[in-house]
Amino acid sequence: LTLVKVRGDGHCFFRALAAGLVLGAAWAHGGLAALEAHLDSLPAESAPAIAALRALLGRSSAEAAQALDALNDGRSDAAVAALRGCATAHMLRSAARFAHVAAADGSPSLEAYCARMAQMEPGQGGGKPAPLWWSPAYGGQPEMVALSEALGLRVEVIDMSAAELQTHEVSCAELPATAPRITLLRRGLHFHLLLPAAAEGELVG
C-alpha cells in the first residue's frame, strides 16, 4: 500500500475520504466509469456530496489524479464541507440510531452535535465568535458509519493508536461487491489515506 499523508487541520478524515474515492478511481482500470455509475445510483439526499466529489473527479484520469495535489489545500474544502453536511444530515434523518452519539460526546442533543460537526470555520451558523483555540470537530466512527450508509462505501481502518495494530471495516450489510472501498490509517485522532501502491506516495507495506 501507498501512504498518502493528510495534514492535521481537523478535517483529515473528510479530506482522506474524498481523496480516496477520487484517487482510487483515477488509478484503477475502469475506475472513473465505475465511480460515476456508483454516484449515479445514490439517492437525491446525497446530491451536494456527489456534486463536490464530481468536481474533484473532473472528466479524465489525469484531472482526477490532481486530487492528490488538492488533498492538503483549499481546493478540497468544498468536498470536506459537503461530506460534513452529508454525514450530519444522514445522522439527523436516522436520529434514533445515532442518538447515543451526542451522549458519548457530551453534547446536549444530536442536533447540537451535528451543528458543531458541520462547521467549517469559527462563528459559522450565526453563533458567538469562537475562541482563538477553536478547531473543527474531528470526524470519527459516527461520521464513518453515516457516510458509509449515505454514499454506499466500504471504509477499512488500520488503527495504529493502540500498542497492537488493529483493523476493522465499516460498511452496510447490503452493499454490492463493487461498492467503492477506502482504506484509512488512523493514529490517535488523525487519519491518513492508504492507496494501492503507485508511483506517488510512500510505500508502507
C-alpha positions in Angstrom: 0.0 0.0 0.0 1.0 3.6 -0.5 0.7 6.1 2.3 -0.7 9.5 1.4 -0.3 11.9 4.2 -3.1 14.3 5.2 -2.4 17.5 7.1 -3.7 17.8 10.6 -6.2 20.6 10.4 -9.3 18.9 11.9 -10.6 17.9 8.5 -8.3 14.9 7.9 -11.0 12.2 7.9 -13.1 14.0 5.4 -10.2 15.0 3.2 -8.9 11.4 3.2 -12.3 10.0 2.3 -12.8 12.4 -0.6 -9.3 11.9 -2.0 -9.6 8.1 -1.5 -12.7 7.9 -3.7 -11.3 10.1 -6.4 -7.7 8.8 -6.5 -8.9 5.2 -6.2 -11.0 5.8 -9.3 -8.2 7.6 -11.2 -5.6 4.9 -10.6 -7.8 1.8 -11.3 -8.5 0.4 -14.7 -12.1 1.5 -15.5 -12.3 3.2 -12.1 -13.7 6.5 -13.3 -16.6 4.9 -15.1 -17.3 2.6 -12.1 -17.3 5.6 -9.7 -19.5 7.7 -12.0 -22.0 4.8 -12.1 -21.9 4.4 -8.4 -22.5 8.1 -7.8 -25.4 7.9 -10.3 -27.0 5.2 -8.1 -27.0 7.2 -4.9 -30.2 8.8 -3.5 -31.0 12.5 -4.0 -30.3 13.3 -0.4 -26.6 12.9 -1.1 -26.6 15.3 -4.1 -24.4 18.1 -2.5 -21.7 15.5 -1.7 -22.0 13.9 -5.1 -21.6 17.2 -6.8 -18.5 18.1 -4.7 -16.9 14.7 -5.4 -17.6 15.1 -9.2 -15.9 18.5 -9.1 -12.7 16.8 -7.7 -13.2 13.9 -10.1 -13.0 16.0 -13.3 -13.5 14.5 -16.7 -10.4 12.3 -17.1 -8.0 10.2 -15.1 -5.4 13.0 -15.3 -7.8 15.5 -13.8 -8.9 13.1 -11.1 -5.2 12.4 -10.2 -4.9 16.1 -9.4 -6.9 15.4 -6.3 -3.6 14.3 -4.8 -2.3 17.9 -5.1 -5.6 19.3 -3.9 -5.8 17.0 -0.9 -4.0 19.3 1.5 -5.1 22.7 0.3 -8.2 24.7 -0.1 -9.2 23.1 -3.3 -10.6 20.1 -1.3 -12.5 22.4 1.1 -15.8 22.1 -0.8 -15.7 18.3 -0.7 -14.9 18.5 3.0 -17.9 20.8 3.7 -20.2 18.6 1.6 -19.1 15.4 3.3 -19.6 17.0 6.7 -23.1 18.1 5.6 -23.8 14.7 4.2 -22.8 12.8 7.4 -24.7 15.1 9.7 -27.9 15.1 7.5 -27.8 11.3 7.5 -27.4 11.2 11.2 -30.4 13.5 11.8 -32.5 11.5 9.3 -31.7 8.4 11.4 -31.8 10.2 14.7 -33.0 7.1 16.7 -29.9 5.1 15.7 -27.4 8.0 16.2 -28.9 9.4 19.4 -26.1 7.8 21.5 -23.5 9.9 19.7 -24.5 13.1 21.4 -24.3 11.5 24.9 -20.9 9.9 24.2 -19.6 13.3 23.0 -21.1 15.3 25.9 -23.3 17.3 23.6 -26.8 18.4 24.8 -28.5 16.9 21.8 -27.8 15.2 18.5 -28.8 18.4 16.7 -26.2 20.3 18.7 -23.6 17.6 17.9 -24.4 17.8 14.2 -24.3 21.6 14.1 -20.8 21.5 15.6 -19.7 18.7 13.2 -21.0 20.6 10.2 -18.9 23.7 11.0 -16.0 24.5 8.7 -14.9 27.7 10.4 -15.4 29.5 13.7 -18.6 31.5 14.1 -20.3 29.7 11.2 -24.0 29.4 11.8 -24.5 32.8 13.4 -23.3 31.8 16.9 -21.0 33.7 19.2 -17.4 34.3 18.0 -15.2 31.3 18.6 -12.2 31.4 21.0 -8.8 31.6 19.5 -8.2 27.9 20.2 -11.2 26.8 18.1 -10.7 23.9 15.7 -13.1 21.9 13.5 -14.7 18.9 15.1 -12.8 15.7 14.2 -14.7 13.2 12.2 -14.7 9.7 13.6 -16.7 6.5 13.9 -20.2 8.0 13.8 -19.3 10.0 10.6 -17.7 7.0 9.1 -20.9 4.9 9.6 -23.1 7.8 8.3 -21.0 8.3 5.1 -20.8 4.6 4.5 -24.5 4.3 4.6 -25.3 7.6 2.7 -22.7 7.1 0.0 -22.6 3.3 -0.2 -18.9 2.9 0.8 -16.8 0.3 2.5 -14.3 2.0 4.8 -11.4 0.0 6.2 -9.4 1.5 9.0 -6.0 0.3 10.0 -5.6 1.6 13.5 -2.2 2.3 14.9 -3.4 4.1 18.0 -3.0 1.2 20.4 0.0 -1.0 21.2 -1.2 -3.6 18.7 -2.2 -2.8 15.2 -6.0 -3.3 14.7 -8.1 -3.4 11.5 -11.8 -3.0 11.1 -14.2 -2.3 8.3 -17.3 -0.1 8.3 -19.9 -0.9 5.7 -23.6 -1.6 5.1 -24.5 -5.3 5.0 -26.4 -4.8 1.7 -23.6 -3.2 -0.2 -22.7 -4.9 -3.5 -19.2 -6.3 -4.0 -18.5 -3.5 -6.5 -19.0 -0.7 -3.9 -16.0 1.7 -3.5 -13.6 0.7 -0.8 -11.4 3.3 1.0 -8.6 2.4 3.3 -7.5 4.8 6.1 -4.6 4.7 8.5 -5.5 6.0 11.9 -3.1 7.4 14.5 -5.0 8.7 17.5 -7.5 11.3 16.2 -5.6 11.7 12.9 -6.3 9.9 9.6 -4.0 9.4 6.6 -5.0 7.7 3.4 -3.8 4.4 2.1 -4.0 3.5 -1.6 -2.8 0.6 -3.8 0.9 1.1 -4.4 1.6 3.5 -7.2 4.3 6.0 -8.2 3.1 8.6 -5.8 3.3 8.4 -2.0 5.3 6.5 0.5 5.4 2.6 0.4 4.4 1.3 3.8 3.8 -2.4 3.1 
